[in-house]
């Protein structure tokens, strides 16, 4: 059974990371227009997700890695990416008697190492290949990237509905940095969905503490 896997949200300072796996009875089951999520508009991604989730011959699995897991000092992001991929593959396959032929977008500088780690962690029989840029080159991995991106975007939208505009959550996003600074100024601590172990969050917290000391 062919399976494509990708993640979204490995690098942000805010919120969860998501991995998605898309399994198909045949690659012909994929809807037309599937591509790397970065090449598609939000509306197009939402449309494709609806078709992927409703189509016969396609199954989707999603795994979420929360900020608590990310901040656990016993974990690292490459290991968590492996865990997320393995969980998503298992969710997409469902039947443990099925054998999966998996293609991943590599989340490690060493693509072969990442593939071996995902194969070892996956609780179903699977052959795994990993490539850099697989989300661009393989439509099945592209389909997984679309699912993962929409899941991550929905997660961020839920946070924004409760806390106000948090931006994309990425450290390079000025809106995210402004949100973090304002939240720490108002509450004296990071928001509960911040990755406290990220340098961006630690720097904002340290700057607020220093500013407070300078007032005395």
C-alpha positions in Angstrom: 0.0 0.0 0.0 1.6 3.3 -1.0 1.9 5.9 1.7 3.2 9.5 1.6 4.1 11.4 4.8 5.1 14.9 5.7 5.1 17.3 8.6 4.1 20.9 9.3 5.2 23.0 12.2 8.6 21.7 13.1 10.2 25.1 13.3 7.7 27.5 14.9 8.1 28.9 18.4 4.4 28.6 19.1 2.0 25.6 18.9 2.1 22.0 18.0 3.8 20.1 15.2 1.7 17.9 13.0 2.5 15.0 10.7 0.1 13.6 8.2 0.2 10.3 6.2 -1.9 9.6 3.1 -2.3 6.0 2.1 -3.9 5.0 -1.3 -5.0 1.8 -2.9 -3.6 3.3 -6.1 -1.8 6.6 -6.8 -4.5 7.1 -9.5 -6.9 7.8 -6.6 -5.2 11.1 -5.8 -7.2 14.2 -7.0 -5.7 16.4 -9.7 -3.8 19.4 -8.6 -2.1 17.9 -5.6 1.3 19.6 -5.0 3.6 20.7 -2.2 1.4 22.7 0.2 3.7 25.7 -0.1 2.8 26.0 -3.8 -1.0 26.2 -3.1 -3.3 28.9 -1.8 -5.1 28.3 1.5 -8.4 27.9 -0.4 -6.9 25.4 -2.7 -5.4 23.4 0.2 -8.8 23.4 2.0 -10.5 22.1 -1.2 -7.9 19.3 -1.6 -8.2 18.3 2.0 -11.9 17.8 1.6 -11.4 15.7 -1.5 -8.6 13.6 0.1 -10.7 12.9 3.2 -13.8 12.0 1.2 -12.4 10.0 -1.7 -12.7 6.2 -2.0 -9.3 4.5 -1.9 -7.7 7.1 0.3 -7.1 7.0 4.0 -5.5 9.8 6.1 -3.7 9.7 9.4 -2.6 12.7 11.5 -0.3 12.9 14.6 0.1 15.9 16.8 3.2 16.6 18.9 2.3 19.2 21.6 4.5 21.9 23.0 4.8 19.9 26.3 6.4 17.0 24.3 8.6 19.5 22.4 9.8 21.1 25.6 10.5 17.8 27.3 14.3 17.8 27.9 14.4 14.1 27.1 13.3 14.7 23.5 14.7 16.4 20.4 12.9 17.6 17.2 14.3 14.9 14.9 13.2 12.2 17.3 9.8 13.8 17.6 9.5 14.0 13.8 10.2 10.3 13.6 7.6 9.6 16.3 5.0 11.8 14.5 5.7 10.1 11.1 5.3 6.7 12.6 2.1 7.5 14.4 0.6 9.1 11.3 1.5 6.1 9.2 -0.1 3.7 11.7 -3.3 5.8 11.7 -3.5 5.9 7.9 -2.9 2.2 7.5 -5.2 1.1 10.2 -5.0 -2.7 9.6 -1.7 -3.9 11.1 -1.6 -6.8 8.6 -1.2 -4.4 5.7 2.3 -3.7 4.4 3.1 0.0 3.7 5.5 1.3 1.0 6.2 4.7 2.5 7.8 7.8 1.1 8.7 10.6 3.5 9.9 14.1 3.1 13.2 13.8 5.1 13.2 15.7 8.4 16.9 15.0 9.0 20.0 16.2 7.1 20.7 12.4 6.6 17.7 11.2 4.7 18.6 7.5 4.9 19.0 7.7 8.6 15.6 9.4 8.9 14.0 6.6 6.8 15.6 3.9 8.9 14.4 5.5 12.1 10.8 5.9 10.8 10.8 2.3 9.7 12.0 1.1 13.1 9.4 3.2 14.9 6.4 2.3 12.7 4.2 -0.3 14.4 3.1 -1.9 11.0 5.2 -3.6 8.4 6.7 -0.9 6.2 9.5 -0.2 3.8 10.4 3.5 4.1 12.3 5.8 1.8 13.0 9.5 2.6 14.1 12.3 0.3 14.7 16.0 0.7 12.1 17.8 -1.4 9.8 14.7 -1.6 6.8 17.0 -0.9 7.6 18.8 -4.2 8.6 15.7 -6.3 6.1 13.1 -5.2 2.3 13.9 -5.4 1.5 11.4 -2.6 3.9 13.2 -0.2 2.5 16.5 -1.5 -1.0 15.3 -0.5 0.4 14.6 3.0 2.0 18.0 3.1 -1.4 19.6 2.3 -3.1 17.7 5.1 -0.4 18.5 7.6 -0.4 22.2 6.7 -4.2 22.5 7.0 -4.1 20.8 10.4 -1.3 23.2 11.6 -3.2 26.2 10.2 -6.4 25.2 12.0 -4.5 24.8 15.2 -3.0 28.3 14.9 -6.4 29.7 14.0 -7.8 28.1 17.2 -5.1 29.8 19.3 -5.7 33.1 17.6 -9.4 32.9 18.3 -8.6 32.7 22.1 -5.5 34.8 22.4 -5.6 37.3 19.5 -3.4 37.4 16.4 -0.4 35.2 17.0 0.9 35.3 13.5 2.3 32.2 11.9 4.1 31.1 15.1 7.5 31.2 13.3 10.4 33.1 15.0 10.9 35.2 11.8 7.3 36.5 11.9 7.1 40.0 13.3 3.5 39.5 14.4 4.5 36.4 16.4 7.4 38.3 18.0 5.1 41.2 18.9 2.5 38.9 20.3 5.1 37.1 22.5 6.5 40.4 23.8 3.0 41.8 24.6 1.9 38.6 26.2 4.9 38.4 28.5 4.6 42.1 29.3 1.0 41.6 30.3 1.3 38.3 32.1 4.9 38.0 33.2 5.2 34.6 31.6 5.0 32.9 28.3 1.7 31.8 26.8 0.9 28.1 27.5 1.3 27.1 23.9 4.8 28.6 23.5 7.8 26.4 23.0 9.6 27.6 26.1 12.8 25.7 25.1 13.0 27.7 21.9 15.6 30.5 22.0 13.0 33.0 20.6 10.7 32.4 23.6 13.6 32.4 26.1 14.9 35.6 24.7 11.6 37.4 25.0 11.2 36.2 28.6 14.7 37.3 29.5 14.2 40.7 27.9 11.1 41.2 29.9 12.8 40.2 33.1 15.7 42.5 32.4 13.4 45.4 31.7 11.7 44.7 35.0 15.0 44.8 36.9 15.9 48.1 35.2 12.8 49.7 36.6 14.1 49.4 40.1 
